[in-house]
Amino acid sequence: MNIVETRNLKKFFESKKGTVKAVNDVSINVIKGETLGVVGESGCGKTTLGRTILKLIEPSSGKIIFEGKDITNLNEKQIRPLRKKMNIVFQDPVASLNPQMTVYDHLSRPLEIHNMISSEEEKIKRIIDILNTMGLKAEHMIRYPHELSGGQKQRVCIARALCLEPEFLLLDEPTSALDVSVQSKILKLLERAKSKFKVSYMFISHNINLVRSISDRIAVMYLGRLVEVGDTKKVFRDPKHPYTKALFASVPQPDPDKKVKIALEGDVPSPVDPPIGCAFAPRCKDKVGKICDDKMPELEERYDRRVACHLYD
């Protein structure tokens, strides 16, 4: 069963140079209870996709389905009851926290807004419980953001998102501002929270190894479109799309004797004026002919996943 689904979702922005096609005809689903990893180069549309799904920004066209209900055209008043069911953790914990509010203030406010508690005692008990789940102590409630480390700040942000016990949580590069040792701890805490609260994740990142370790399925984006979607282990073991192969080949290996392969050459085309055919065609070493330049490949079931490439027509 899908917790979230998009159908032909588009999000275009107007700029001085023209229309930026940030998310271009994306159909994707997040299955209840899974972690879907979304990867791609910077600027490929990952964050815009996530924020559009949550209706933090309005889609240009297409549909957004949450728990079987079309929420595409709901206004802010209509979607407010759903806010406690779908939440987000932003990339920068420093910018996400109000420096004048304590940890207690940050966690109690959403509980009060959504009428999740009936007494002060219940509120404190719930806050302590979620802090403990995220590896923090009750004493952290009285602290201000400047008194916390980077990892602790992000834990507070995740605790704030989870305190309403959402069913879907968007994680937008939640560990990119943290060092490697803290990243590992955050991922373990996220897994613990997933099991405890039965929450489904969409994990957006450009860190391929992080996504590989935490996700059940993976979606690869390029220039606003999906190029490959499938089981994480299978996609990493045998990537099908030329872009996926090149992206994985560029990941540094923990072996000083192995050099990083420069598999991607050239620049990403402009999202204002994308190629008529396959968006990856100008950089692809596996082009099958003129069809790659003239016709956009459909994201179709091929082998054990969905791939958008003329190699498999």
FIDREN-124787 format. One record per residue (C-alpha): residue number from 1; residue in one letter; x, y, z. Coordinates in steps of 0.02 Angstrom, whole numbers, padded with zeros to 5 digits. Example, Ala and Ser with C-alpha at 12.3 -4.5 7.8 and 13.67 -1.06 7.14 Angstrom:
// FIDREN-124787
MILO   n res      X      Y      Z
MILO   1   a  00615 -00225  00390
MILO   2   s  00684 -00053  00357
// end
This chain:
// FIDREN-124787
MILO   n res      X      Y      Z
MILO   1   m  00000  00000  00000
MILO   2   n  00065  00173 -00046
MILO   3   i  00076  00306  00087
MILO   4   v  00121  00439 -00043
MILO   5   e  00107  00439 -00232
MILO   6   t  00132  00568 -00369
MILO   7   r  00064  00558 -00545
MILO   8   n  00146  00659 -00684
MILO   9   l  00199  00790 -00556
MILO  10   k  00274  00951 -00624
MILO  11   k  00344  01105 -00540
MILO  12   f  00403  01247 -00651
MILO  13   f  00475  01414 -00595
MILO  14   e  00481  01574 -00695
MILO  15   s  00651  01659 -00707
MILO  16   k  00731  01797 -00809
MILO  17   k  00803  01666 -00926
MILO  18   g  00638  01573 -00948
MILO  19   t  00539  01432 -00869
MILO  20   v  00642  01321 -00754
MILO  21   k  00578  01143 -00763
MILO  22   a  00632  01089 -00589
MILO  23   v  00519  00936 -00577
MILO  24   n  00462  00873 -00746
MILO  25   d  00330  00737 -00757
MILO  26   v  00378  00633 -00605
MILO  27   s  00273  00483 -00554
MILO  28   i  00338  00404 -00395
MILO  29   n  00271  00311 -00243
MILO  30   v  00325  00280 -00064
MILO  31   i  00263  00114  00005
MILO  32   k  00198  00114  00183
MILO  33   g  00337  00067  00304
MILO  34   e  00483  00086  00182
MILO  35   t  00626  00209  00160
MILO  36   l  00638  00276 -00017
MILO  37   g  00806  00355 -00058
MILO  38   v  00811  00493 -00189
MILO  39   v  00983  00532 -00264
MILO  40   g  01057  00637 -00402
MILO  41   e  01175  00781 -00434
MILO  42   s  01146  00950 -00353
MILO  43   g  01008  01044 -00444
MILO  44   c  00922  00889 -00513
MILO  45   g  00758  00930 -00424
MILO  46   k  00765  00816 -00271
MILO  47   t  00721  00948 -00142
MILO  48   t  00590  01030 -00252
MILO  49   l  00507  00860 -00276
MILO  50   g  00501  00830 -00089
MILO  51   r  00433  01002 -00045
MILO  52   t  00303  00991 -00183
MILO  53   i  00243  00822 -00117
MILO  54   l  00217  00903  00054
MILO  55   k  00133  01053 -00031
MILO  56   l  00257  01173  00045
MILO  57   i  00261  01236 -00133
MILO  58   e  00116  01216 -00253
MILO  59   p  00135  01098 -00402
MILO  60   s  00118  01166 -00579
MILO  61   s  00021  01011 -00633
MILO  62   g -00001  00827 -00594
MILO  63   k -00072  00743 -00440
MILO  64   i -00015  00711 -00261
MILO  65   i -00100  00565 -00173
MILO  66   f -00082  00541  00015
MILO  67   e -00158  00386  00094
MILO  68   g -00266  00362 -00059
MILO  69   k -00334  00541 -00055
MILO  70   d -00297  00672 -00188
MILO  71   i -00225  00821 -00094
MILO  72   t -00163  00917 -00246
MILO  73   n -00292  01056 -00239
MILO  74   l -00317  01069 -00051
MILO  75   n -00290  01243  00019
MILO  76   e -00190  01276  00178
MILO  77   k -00342  01267  00290
MILO  78   q -00397  01101  00215
MILO  79   i -00223  01023  00223
MILO  80   r -00184  01080  00400
MILO  81   p -00257  00922  00482
MILO  82   l -00137  00820  00373
MILO  83   r  00016  00916  00430
MILO  84   k  00037  00805  00583
MILO  85   k  00034  00653  00469
MILO  86   m  00168  00716  00349
MILO  87   n  00320  00811  00408
MILO  88   i  00495  00866  00356
MILO  89   v  00672  00878  00425
MILO  90   f  00771  01014  00337
MILO  91   q  00954  01011  00289
MILO  92   d  01021  01147  00405
MILO  93   p  00979  01121  00590
MILO  94   v  01047  01294  00636
MILO  95   a  00925  01382  00520
MILO  96   s  00783  01266  00572
MILO  97   l  00786  01312  00757
MILO  98   n  00736  01477  00836
MILO  99   p  00885  01537  00940
MILO 100   q  00766  01619  01066
MILO 101   m  00670  01458  01101
MILO 102   t  00722  01313  01212
MILO 103   v  00712  01132  01158
MILO 104   y  00554  01118  01263
MILO 105   d  00476  01264  01167
MILO 106   h  00519  01186  00999
MILO 107   l  00441  01019  01043
MILO 108   s  00290  01080  01140
MILO 109   r  00229  01202  01008
MILO 110   p  00177  01073  00875
MILO 111   l  00094  00968  01010
MILO 112   e -00010  01118  01064
MILO 113   i -00052  01174  00887
MILO 114   h -00120  01003  00841
MILO 115   n -00203  00972  01011
MILO 116   m -00103  00814  01040
MILO 117   i -00096  00830  01229
MILO 118   s -00223  00860  01368
MILO 119   s -00109  00912  01511
MILO 120   e  00062  00983  01549
MILO 121   e  00112  00818  01628
MILO 122   e  00068  00722  01470
MILO 123   k  00163  00848  01364
MILO 124   i  00323  00835  01465
MILO 125   k  00311  00645  01467
MILO 126   r  00293  00641  01277
MILO 127   i  00437  00763  01251
MILO 128   i  00554  00663  01364
MILO 129   d  00506  00503  01274
MILO 130   i  00546  00572  01101
MILO 131   l  00709  00650  01164
MILO 132   n  00762  00482  01234
MILO 133   t  00719  00399  01069
MILO 134   m  00837  00521  00983
MILO 135   g  00977  00490  01109
MILO 136   l  00950  00650  01210
MILO 137   k  00909  00673  01396
MILO 138   a  00770  00762  01489
MILO 139   e  00894  00897  01540
MILO 140   h  00910  00951  01358
MILO 141   m  00733  01023  01368
MILO 142   i  00795  01182  01453
MILO 143   r  00938  01213  01332
MILO 144   y  00943  01338  01190
MILO 145   p  01008  01293  01015
MILO 146   h  01175  01380  01043
MILO 147   e  01207  01264  01190
MILO 148   l  01194  01109  01080
MILO 149   s  01317  01027  00961
MILO 150   g  01275  01011  00776
MILO 151   g  01222  00830  00797
MILO 152   q  01113  00872  00948
MILO 153   k  01028  01013  00851
MILO 154   q  00983  00894  00710
MILO 155   r  00919  00767  00836
MILO 156   v  00804  00902  00906
MILO 157   c  00743  00940  00730
MILO 158   i  00705  00756  00700
MILO 159   a  00622  00743  00871
MILO 160   r  00513  00893  00829
MILO 161   a  00459  00810  00667
MILO 162   l  00425  00644  00753
MILO 163   c  00336  00708  00908
MILO 164   l  00171  00714  00813
MILO 165   e  00198  00533  00763
MILO 166   p  00183  00566  00575
MILO 167   e  00154  00427  00450
MILO 168   f  00268  00504  00319
MILO 169   l  00430  00598  00349
MILO 170   l  00533  00688  00218
MILO 171   l  00718  00693  00263
MILO 172   d  00802  00826  00155
MILO 173   e  00990  00794  00170
MILO 174   p  00973  00783  00360
MILO 175   t  01156  00736  00390
MILO 176   s  01248  00840  00260
MILO 177   a  01302  00971  00389
MILO 178   l  01370  00839  00509
MILO 179   d  01534  00744  00518
MILO 180   v  01542  00560  00472
MILO 181   s  01537  00489  00649
MILO 182   v  01382  00592  00692
MILO 183   q  01300  00544  00527
MILO 184   s  01312  00361  00575
MILO 185   k  01231  00393  00744
MILO 186   i  01089  00493  00665
MILO 187   l  01053  00354  00541
MILO 188   k  01043  00225  00682
MILO 189   l  00924  00338  00778
MILO 190   l  00817  00360  00623
MILO 191   e  00805  00171  00604
MILO 192   r  00754  00156  00786
MILO 193   a  00622  00292  00766
MILO 194   k  00557  00211  00607
MILO 195   s  00528  00048  00699
MILO 196   k  00450  00132  00851
MILO 197   f  00332  00252  00762
MILO 198   k  00297  00148  00605
MILO 199   v  00343  00297  00496
MILO 200   s  00385  00294  00310
MILO 201   y  00535  00396  00250
MILO 202   m  00585  00486  00092
MILO 203   f  00772  00512  00113
MILO 204   i  00843  00644 -00005
MILO 205   s  01031  00653 -00021
MILO 206   h  01177  00670 -00141
MILO 207   n  01277  00554 -00027
MILO 208   i  01262  00388 -00119
MILO 209   n  01335  00282  00021
MILO 210   l  01214  00352  00151
MILO 211   v  01064  00316  00041
MILO 212   r  01131  00141  00006
MILO 213   s  01140  00103  00192
MILO 214   i  00969  00167  00243
MILO 215   s  00849  00146  00096
MILO 216   d  00741 -00002  00042
MILO 217   r  00715  00067 -00133
MILO 218   i  00808  00201 -00228
MILO 219   a  00753  00331 -00356
MILO 220   v  00883  00414 -00466
MILO 221   m  00844  00589 -00532
MILO 222   y  00923  00685 -00674
MILO 223   l  00871  00858 -00733
MILO 224   g  00700  00852 -00651
MILO 225   r  00656  00675 -00709
MILO 226   l  00670  00500 -00639
MILO 227   v  00788  00388 -00738
MILO 228   e  00789  00231 -00629
MILO 229   v  00686  00166 -00483
MILO 230   g  00707 -00002 -00398
MILO 231   d  00761 -00108 -00250
MILO 232   t  00918 -00029 -00175
MILO 233   k  01022 -00189 -00171
MILO 234   k  00976 -00236 -00349
MILO 235   v  01008 -00062 -00420
MILO 236   f  01179 -00050 -00336
MILO 237   r  01225 -00225 -00388
MILO 238   d  01174 -00199 -00569
MILO 239   p  01129 -00020 -00618
MILO 240   k  01041 -00011 -00787
MILO 241   h  01032  00172 -00835
MILO 242   p  01196  00248 -00902
MILO 243   y  01177  00395 -00783
MILO 244   t  01153  00280 -00632
MILO 245   k  01310  00184 -00683
MILO 246   a  01411  00345 -00700
MILO 247   l  01344  00415 -00536
MILO 248   f  01389  00259 -00438
MILO 249   a  01560  00248 -00521
MILO 250   s  01601  00424 -00461
MILO 251   v  01578  00378 -00277
MILO 252   p  01747  00378 -00183
MILO 253   q  01800  00207 -00120
MILO 254   p  01876  00179  00055
MILO 255   d  02035  00113 -00025
MILO 256   p  02182  00231 -00055
MILO 257   d  02243  00121 -00199
MILO 258   k  02080  00140 -00296
MILO 259   k  02059  00298 -00396
MILO 260   v  01889  00378 -00425
MILO 261   k  01829  00346 -00601
MILO 262   i  01783  00505 -00695
MILO 263   a  01631  00430 -00776
MILO 264   l  01531  00590 -00801
MILO 265   e  01592  00716 -00929
MILO 266   g  01517  00879 -00985
MILO 267   d  01392  00990 -00896
MILO 268   v  01211  00961 -00848
MILO 269   p  01098  01043 -00979
MILO 270   s  00999  01196 -00926
MILO 271   p  00831  01157 -00844
MILO 272   v  00766  01310 -00938
MILO 273   d  00803  01229 -01105
MILO 274   p  00819  01040 -01080
MILO 275   p  00855  00925 -01228
MILO 276   i  00707  00871 -01334
MILO 277   g  00749  00687 -01315
MILO 278   c  00836  00602 -01170
MILO 279   a  00902  00732 -01047
MILO 280   f  01060  00629 -01021
MILO 281   a  01095  00604 -01207
MILO 282   p  01224  00748 -01222
MILO 283   r  01333  00662 -01090
MILO 284   c  01293  00480 -01125
MILO 285   k  01425  00357 -01189
MILO 286   d  01295  00223 -01226
MILO 287   k  01183  00315 -01350
MILO 288   v  01093  00196 -01466
MILO 289   g  01064  00322 -01605
MILO 290   k  00962  00473 -01659
MILO 291   i  00814  00416 -01555
MILO 292   c  00907  00469 -01397
MILO 293   d  00913  00649 -01460
MILO 294   d  00738  00653 -01532
MILO 295   k  00626  00556 -01412
MILO 296   m  00610  00563 -01222
MILO 297   p  00616  00383 -01153
MILO 298   e  00472  00331 -01042
MILO 299   l  00502  00267 -00865
MILO 300   e  00443  00089 -00891
MILO 301   e  00456 -00080 -00806
MILO 302   r  00614 -00163 -00872
MILO 303   y  00689 -00316 -00788
MILO 304   d  00658 -00295 -00601
MILO 305   r  00638 -00105 -00594
MILO 306   r  00582  00050 -00688
MILO 307   v  00709  00126 -00808
MILO 308   a  00696  00270 -00933
MILO 309   c  00820  00224 -01070
MILO 310   h  00810  00179 -01255
MILO 311   l  00944  00046 -01228
MILO 312   y  00805 -00070 -01169
MILO 313   d  00672 -00030 -01299
// end
